[in-house]
């Protein structure tokens, strides 16, 4: 079970960094009228344990905050991912 917890934490950290950087890159592309990162890609990375970084990036860069589905589902995915890590930690340390 410790291995599962470790994998969840590492996946969350790496994918959150990737999601955060994708939000920043997409915001830069939007400002420069360049080709954008597809919303599907942003959701995929967030769903694969990157929701924490995606949510932080969304609010920090003021990016995608006008889209209800980003405002709703990014924080929801973040909560689910935090609960999963918390449950794994509880199982390891309880």
Backbone as a ProteinNet text record, in pm:
[ID]
protein_1_A
[PRIMARY]
XXXXXXXXXXXXXXXXXXXXXXXXXXXXXXXXXXXXXXXXXXXXXXXXXXXXXXXXXXXXXXXXXXXXXXXXXXXXXXXXXXXXXXXXXXXXXX
[TERTIARY]
82	0	86	205.4	295	335.4	350.5	385.5	274.6	150.1	36	33.8	54.9	57.9	170.3	286.7	401	372.1	316.1	282.5	179	77	-24.8	36.1	123.9	185.7	276	358.7	448.6	368	264.9	180.7	112.8	65.2	-2	94.2	212.5	310.9	350.3	386.3	431.3	320.5	202.3	92.7	41.5	50.3	9.5	105	232.5	330.2	300.8	276.3	245.2	117.7	16.4	-110.3	-94.7	-20.8	6.1	78.2	181.5	258.3	175.1	88.1	-0.3	-96.1	-147.3	-235.4	-160.3	-37.8	42.9	71.4	110.5	141.1	17.4	-96.8	-219.3	-260.1	-240.5	-271.6	-179.3	-51.4	42.1	2.1	-36.7	-80.8	-206.2	-295.8	-418.7	-386.2	-294.9	-257.3	-188.8	-111.8	-35	-108.3	-231.3	-314.3	-246.4	-186	-121.2	-211.9	-168.5	-243.3	-251.2	-371.1	-398.6	-390.9	-378.8	-386.5	-534.2	-570.2	-711.8	-762.8	-888.9	-948.9	-949.1	-964.6	-961.2	-828.3	-719.5	-587.2	-576.1	-625.9	-622.1	-699.8	-816.5	-896.7	-830.4	-766.2	-700.9	-589.1	-504	-392.5	-444.9	-547.5	-606.5	-668.1	-733.5	-796.3	-696.1	-576.8	-471.3	-384.9	-449.8	-389	-318.8	-361.5	-304.3	-401.1	-510.7	-615.1	-570	-481.7	-434.4	-358.9	-263.7	-187.3	-272.7	-367.8	-456.2	-545.9	-597.5	-684.7	-605.4	-487.3	-402.8	-366.5	-325.2	-289.9	-407	-523.8	-643.8	-669.3	-658.2	-686	-568.3	-447.2	-330.9	-317.9	-342.3	-328.3	-460.5	-566.9	-700.7	-735.4	-717	-735.3	-845.7	-939.5	-1053	-1150.2	-1139.5	-1227.1	-1367.8	-1387.2	-1521.3	-1599.7	-1532.6	-1599.1	-1650.4	-1781.6	-1840.2	-1785.6	-1757.1	-1712.2	-1570.2	-1486.8	-1355.5	-1370.2	-1451.1	-1472	-1533.8	-1612.4	-1680.2	-1595.2	-1546.4	-1486.1	-1339.7	-1263.3	-1125.4	-1120.9	-1192.2	-1190.5	-1251.6	-1353.7	-1414.1	-1313.5	-1241.3	-1137.3	-1028.5	-995.1	-892.9	-936.4	-1060	-1111	-1106.6	-1150.8	-1149.6	-1006.6	-912.8	-773.6	-713.9	-745.4	-696.6	-756.8	-884.9	-949.5	-885.2	-854.4	-788.9	-653.8	-575.2	-445.1	-464.5	-561.1	-589.4	-631.5	-714.3	-757.1	-639	-552.8	-434.5	-342.9	-325.8	-243.1	-302.9	-433.2	-500.3	-476.9	-488.1	-469	-325.5	-228.7	-88.7	-57.1	-103.2	-63.4	-160.7	-275.8	-374.6	-345.5
-119.9	0	125.8	117.7	232.9	266.6	164.1	186.5	260.9	225	292.4	439	466.5	604	681	621.1	686.5	717.5	621.4	641.9	752	753.9	859.2	997.5	1007.9	1137.2	1182.4	1091.6	1127	1164.2	1086.3	1116.1	1251.7	1280.1	1407.4	1524.4	1512.4	1620.9	1643	1536.4	1550.4	1599.9	1542	1582.5	1722	1759.9	1895.2	1998.7	1968.2	2058	2069	1955.6	1956.4	2035.5	2016.6	2086.3	2236.2	2274.1	2414.7	2479.9	2412.6	2466.3	2471.9	2374	2377.6	2496	2525.6	2641.2	2769.8	2779.4	2898.5	2910.7	2799.9	2800.1	2835.6	2779.7	2807.8	2954	3010.7	3152.6	3239.6	3204	3278.1	3268.5	3150	3131.4	3213.4	3220.6	3298.5	3446.7	3496	3637.5	3670.4	3574.3	3597.2	3549.3	3507.2	3457.9	3343.4	3253.3	3134.4	3013.6	2902.6	2777.7	2738.5	2700.5	2676.2	2527.7	2501.1	2365.1	2326.5	2211.6	2171.8	2154.5	2193.7	2179.1	2033.7	1943.7	1800.3	1762.3	1818.7	1790.5	1845	1966.4	2024.9	1938.5	1890.1	1803.7	1668.2	1614.4	1484.1	1490	1590.1	1603.3	1627.4	1710	1734.8	1607.1	1529	1405.1	1298.4	1305.9	1209.9	1264.4	1308.6	1355.4	1489.9	1573.3	1706.1	1817	1784.7	1884.2	1992.2	1958.8	2059.6	2169.3	2130.6	2228.6	2301.2	2230.2	2293.1	2397.2	2366.3	2460.7	2583.1	2560.1	2672.1	2757.9	2693.5	2766.3	2842.5	2782	2846.1	2977.7	2976.1	3096.4	3194.7	3144.9	3232.6	3309.3	3241.1	3304.4	3359.7	3348.2	3393.6	3334.8	3204.6	3136.4	3031.9	3037.5	2945.3	2964.4	3074.4	3096.4	3139	3176.9	3212.4	3090.3	2976.9	2854.4	2778.6	2760.1	2696.6	2556.7	2485.6	2346.9	2340.2	2438.6	2443.4	2483.3	2586.5	2632	2523	2433.1	2328.7	2202.6	2153.6	2020.3	2017.2	2123.5	2122.4	2113.8	2201.6	2187.3	2055.8	2007	1879.1	1765.1	1762.8	1660.4	1675.1	1797.8	1821.8	1761.8	1783.9	1729.3	1576.9	1517	1370.3	1317.9	1383.2	1336.8	1352.6	1460.5	1479.8	1374.9	1344.4	1241.5	1104.9	1075	946.7	935.8	1042.7	1042.5	1033.3	1106.6	1100.8	962.1	896.5	760.7	664.5	677.7	590.6	616.3	743.4	775.6	720.5	729.2	675	524.6	456.1	310.7	272.4	355.1	326.1	353.4	465.6	508.8	474.3	417	384.6	251.3
0	0	0	59.2	56	-86.5	-168.8	-308.8	-381.7	-354.1	-416.6	-376	-249	-200.7	-267.8	-275.7	-339.2	-485.8	-558	-699.3	-715.2	-630.2	-636.6	-613	-516.4	-486.7	-600.5	-651.5	-762.4	-886.8	-917.7	-1033.7	-1018.3	-899.1	-874.2	-890.3	-836.3	-846.6	-992.8	-1063.2	-1202	-1294.5	-1280.9	-1368.7	-1332.7	-1206.6	-1168.1	-1226.1	-1225.8	-1288.9	-1438	-1501.7	-1644.9	-1673.2	-1593.3	-1612.6	-1590.6	-1488.4	-1460.2	-1578.4	-1627.8	-1740.7	-1868.5	-1888.5	-2005.1	-1997.7	-1879.5	-1863.5	-1896.5	-1847.9	-1876.5	-2025.9	-2086.8	-2230.1	-2312.5	-2278.2	-2352.8	-2337.9	-2219.4	-2199.2	-2284.9	-2291.5	-2376	-2523	-2565.9	-2704.5	-2732.6	-2638	-2655.4	-2672.1	-2592.9	-2602	-2734.3	-2786.3	-2909	-3033.9	-3018.5	-3129.7	-3204.5	-3129	-3185.6	-3166.3	-3224.7	-3211.1	-3064.2	-3020	-2878.2	-2844	-2714.7	-2661.8	-2659.3	-2717.5	-2714.5	-2571.4	-2550.4	-2417.7	-2374	-2468.2	-2436.6	-2372.1	-2421.7	-2365.7	-2224	-2203	-2068.5	-1969.6	-2012.2	-1924.8	-1903.8	-2006.7	-1993.7	-1890.9	-1901.8	-1806.9	-1665.8	-1653.4	-1520.5	-1464.4	-1549.2	-1504.2	-1465.5	-1522.6	-1489.3	-1375.6	-1270.7	-1146.3	-1159.5	-1254.3	-1266.9	-1232.5	-1167.2	-1140.3	-1042.8	-950.6	-855.7	-930.5	-1011.5	-1088.4	-1190.2	-1251.7	-1348.5	-1284.9	-1168.3	-1097.3	-1051.4	-998.7	-956.8	-1078.6	-1187.2	-1308.5	-1367.1	-1362.9	-1415.8	-1342	-1211.1	-1133	-1135.3	-1133.2	-1132.7	-1264	-1375.4	-1506.6	-1558.6	-1479.5	-1521.2	-1657.8	-1667.3	-1795.5	-1782.8	-1874.1	-1880.3	-1765	-1692.4	-1577.8	-1619.8	-1744.3	-1792	-1839.3	-1851.6	-1896.4	-1773.3	-1765.7	-1647.3	-1626.1	-1734.1	-1718.9	-1663.4	-1688.9	-1625.3	-1478.8	-1451.8	-1313.8	-1227.1	-1287	-1211.6	-1199.2	-1311.1	-1310.8	-1267.6	-1289.8	-1241.7	-1088.8	-1016.2	-869.9	-821.8	-891.8	-854.1	-869.7	-980.9	-1000.4	-895.2	-859.2	-757.9	-623.9	-586.6	-460.9	-462.6	-571.6	-583.6	-570.9	-636.8	-632.1	-492.8	-425.6	-288.4	-195	-213.3	-131.1	-156.3	-281	-312.7	-242.6	-247.2	-179.9	-28.5	23.6	167.1	211.6	130.8	164.6	163.1	61	54	173.7	210.9	325.9	455.1	467.3	584.9	595	480.6	480.5	516.4	477.5	506.5	653.2	705.6	838.1	950.8	916.3	1020.2	1084.5
[MASK]
++++++++++++++++++++++++++++++++++++++++++++++++++++++++++++++++++++++++++++++++++++++++++++++

